[in-house]
Amino acid sequence: MPIDPYARAQAAQDLARRRRARRAAVRPRPDPRGQADPAGGSPSQRRGHAAETQAARHLAGCGLRILARNLRCKAGEIDLVARHGPTLVFVEVRQRSGRRHGGAAASVNRDKQARLTLAAAFFLPRIVRVHFQGRPPPCRFDVVALDGRRIEWIRAAFGT
């Protein structure tokens, strides 16, 4: 018995939709302008985007080249990915209004470090292929802590 052409077309469309969804979930989506949309999101999200922009400017002024922002996967999010000479740097940006409860840097606990490490491992192959010609560079995890108006850049804040 011949297969109904409508059913065959429907099945092909469903397959294509699943493939697109799978590719979209795997592909990192950095903002092509290098900055997040400041108009979108809740007030706390807008403050977070502003903190990331401030941190990116500070790091660029210190000689780092920002490669990507806000890379998201199931494991977590990497705020900034930068290149510091031959080194690939994954940056976590933390902001607090004051130093109560240890300040911004103290909020990067072991659980957060584990999530960052997993997210970095997920994105590392693509970043190496695109920005390092396929040769894995040395990597490090930095934290940029914004406590009130003070910016603190902690290099090699934790290891893997």
PyMOL commands that set and color helices and strands:
alter all, ss='L'
color gray80, all
select helices_A, chain A and resi 5-26+43-61+100-102+105-107+110-131
alter helices_A, ss='H'
color red, helices_A
select strands_A, chain A and resi 65-73+76-84+87-96+139-147+150-158
alter strands_A, ss='S'
color yellow, strands_A
deselect
rebuild
show_as cartoon
